[in-house]
Every structure is written in C-alpha cells, then in structure tokens.
Amino acid sequence: MSSVNDTGSGHPLNAETRLVTAGRDTRAQKGFVNPPVVHGSTVLYPTAADLHAHTGEYRYGRYGTPTTKAFQQTLMALEGPQCAGVAIAPSGLAAISTTLLSVLRAGDHILVCDNVYRPTRQICNIVLTRLGVETTYFDPLIGTAIETLFRPNTRAVLLEAPGSQSFEMPDVRAIAAVAHGRGALVIDDNTWATPLFRRALEQGVDISMQAATKYIGGHSDIMFGTISANAAAWPIIQETTHLLGICAGPDDVFLAMRGLRTLAVRLAQHYRSALDIARWLQSRPEVIRVLHPALESDPGHAIWKRDFTGASGLFSIVIQPKPQAAVDAFLDALTLFGMGYSWGGFESLAIPFDCAEYRTATKWAPEGPTVRLHIGLENVDDLKADLERGFVAFNKA
C-alpha cells in the first residue's frame, strides 16, 4: 500500500502530505491515483465456510466498500492518532443525530452549548425529548463553571467551537476536563475548523463531527457528514451506525475524497482572504463589530490562538442599526456574494441571521443587525468592491 504515515526515516508527515497520500492503495487501484467508485450492495463469498465465518474484507455495501475505506483512512490520518474510527453519514445533521442516538438513552441528561447549530437544538428539543432525554443549554463562555450544571445522569456535553453564527469560543479543554471527571463524553461540532486547523480529539473531545457538505466537499455539490471518535467512543458509534443503516452513496463519498485531497490549499486561501476582509470590515463605518476569533480584538482570540492552527472563511458582522429594508438593500446590491443557507464551498455567501428567538441560556442582543459572511476563493479586491457596493445601497436606504 502506498499510503504512509512517515517518510521512512521516522519523520512524521505533515497534514498537507497526509491528505494527499493517505487512503491510497495504488496496487489495488491498478495504478490509478484515485480509488474506484464502487456501486455495490451484495458481496459474494467464495465458499460456504467463508459465508458462515464472514471472512473477507467486506460483508455488505452498507457497511463499507473500497471507496468508503479510502475516505475513512484519509480522514483518520488527518484526525490524528487519537482517532479510532470514522463513520460517514448522508449529511452533517445526520452525523449529529446519529451521534446523539449512539450516546444517549432514556433517562439521560445532556449539556448543550447555547451557540450550537439551530437544527441541533431541534434534535434535542424534539427528538431527544420524545425519547426521554433532557437537555440543559449553557453559556458558551462558562468554562469550568459548567461543573455546577452536572447531574448524576449527565451523559454527555455537546459543543460547537466556535458557534457558526455568533462565533463565541468555548474553552473545550477546560470543559472536557470537567466532563471527564464526571464520567461524561464530550461531543464537538468541528465543521468550522476541520481537523486540518484543529485536532479536536487531541483536546479532550471524544466524538468530533463535521458537516462535510462544507469544507471537505468544498464545491457545494454534495450532502455529507462524518463522525470521528476515540477508542472509548468508537464502539458505540460503529454499532449505532450499523444498526440504523447510516451510510452515504458512493458518488458522494468519491466527491468527499476529492475534496479532502485539496482541503489544505483551499482552507489556506479561505483563511487568508477572510482574515483580510475581516480586518477591512473593522475599518468600515457601517460595521460595529466583526465576530471572528482570529482577530486580536475578538473575546475568543486567546483560545483560538492556543487550540487552532488556522481559521476558515466563515465569520459574522454586526452593522449599524437600520431598518430591515436597508439590510435587504445591502444584500440585494451584492453580485459576488450569493444568498444561501450553507458555506464551505468555493463561492462567497452572505446571509442575515438572528439568534435571539432560540437562545435560552444566553441573551443575543447585538447593537444592530447581523450578517454572516462566507469568504470564498474569489479575488479579495473584487469581494471588497462588492461589499462596498452593498454598503452604498445600505447607506442610501
């Protein structure tokens, strides 16, 4: 197998190289660089003895194929040695729901960060409530004070670092230390940074999820989710994934693998461009605040600097108090920034949002309207000119 973890001299490969080389078996792939897209359900056994013993690398298409194996090996190499396994799901939300259904049972209690993805809250408030699981939301900035919220039946803590709208940065290491001291698992949504910029499993997280629809896919053309787990949590993730029949189609797996190969170069560009534009926006009179943990002025910057090696293209801005018509004029004037409920692709996006109606542990009361931006791979000067057009319309309105 041509995939390697070091150079042969004991020197470990860097993440960029692992993304290119991991999961490649050129001998099995007949010399081709990319693994084949295996469309398959039935796996035939050569003899009755093999059938009875379930010998062979593959049993049934739902449990995995050479295509899924190549993807899983590559993501595991990126996650690091703490990763015991990777499960794949047909969407990021499916990865979240599968994780929660794996970990929790009737009578359990879960602590959930108040800045999580809104559909995650809906899973907790609707699905988990039906199953007899109680949820308590907490301030993302709570730190070790989360100790006071634990109950004898608290089974897990769910985090999102940072929150993908309001960008508060929880101290995952501190919260994980408390959770493990109480025998609880730590679950983290690592979509914003990906394991390239933050190895969550090395920071006290037991289960790290991603909406791989975003940066891993990278081209806005797949729905995909991943669940990476350490040795303690992997058996329950693997069991539930198999029992629920959670899997993804081979074409989407192939496209996710393609995205992984170029993740490093794409994220580096997203990082540079977004930080450049975030700093530029700080100087704009229309902007009150920029919510971006990589900015020195951001309240979460110290934690970001400690735990992350980079930042992605997603951040938010608080703009001057104006009527909704002015915000709409800003959005309608943009030509390079599209309006759509996703991010992580090559294209730039802008979307208004308001967390106030669903926050329960914290109060969301910014000084003005809020807009989330995703900075894509377009030229930075062109994007600034587009935002300038938007601000002209905003001021006129």
C-alpha positions, 0 to 999 in steps of 0.5 A: 500500500502506498499510503504512509504515515512517515517518510521512512526515516521516522519523520512524521508527515505533515497534514498537507502530505497526509491528505494527499497520500493517505487512503491510497492503495495504488496496487489495488487501484491498478495504478490509478491515483484515485480509488474506484467508485464502487456501486455495490450492495451484495458481496459474494463469498467464495465458499460456504465456510467463508459465508458462515465465518464472514471472512473477507474484507467486506460483508455488505455495501452498507457497511463499507466498500473500497471507496468508503475505506479510502475516505475513512483512512484519509480522514483518520490520518488527518484526525490524528492518532487519537482517532479510532474510527470514522463513520460517514453519514448522508449529511452533517445533521445526520452525523449529529443525530446519529451521534446523539442516538449512539450516546444517549438513552432514556433517562439521560441528561445532556449539556448543550452549548447555547451557540450550537447549530439551530437544527441541533437544538431541534434534535434535542428539543424534539427528538431527544425529548420524545425519547426521554432525554433532557437537555440543559443549554449553557453559556458558551463562555462558562468554562469550568463553571459548567461543573455546577450544571452536572447531574448524576445522569449527565451523559454527555456535553455537546459543543460547537467551537466556535458557534457558526453564527455568533462565533463565541469560543468555548474553552473545550479543554477546560470543559472536557476536563470537567466532563471527564471527571464526571464520567461524561463524553464530550461531543464537538461540532468541528465543521468550522475548523476541520481537523486540518486547523484543529485536532479536536480529539487531541483536546479532550473531545471524544466524538468530533463531527463535521458537516462535510457538505462544507469544507471537505466537499468544498464545491457545494455539490454534495450532502455529507457528514462524518463522525470521528471518535476515540477508542472509548467512543468508537464502539458505540458509534460503529454499532449505532451506525450499523444498526440504523443503516447510516451510510452515504452513496458512493458518488458522494463519498468519491466527491468527499475524497476529492475534496479532502485531497485539496482541503489544505490549499483551499482552507489556506486561501479561505483563511487568508482572504477572510482574515483580510476582509475581516480586518477591512470590515473593522475599518468600515463605518457601517460595521460595529463589530466583526465576530471572528476569533482570529482577530486580536480584538475578538473575546475568543482570540486567546483560545483560538490562538492556543487550540487552532492552527488556522481559521476558515472563511466563515465569520459574522458582522454586526452593522449599524442599526437600520431598518430591515429594508436597508439590510435587504438593500445591502444584500440585494446590491451584492453580485459576488456574494450569493444568498444561501443557507450553507458555506464551505464551498468555493463561492462567497455567501452572505446571509442575515441571521438572528439568534435571539428567538432560540437562545435560552441560556444566553441573551443575543442582543447585538447593537444592530443587525447581523450578517454572516459572511462566507469568504470564498476563493474569489479575488479579495479586491473584487469581494471588497468592491462588492461589499462596498457596493452593498454598503452604498445601497445600505447607506442610501436606504 
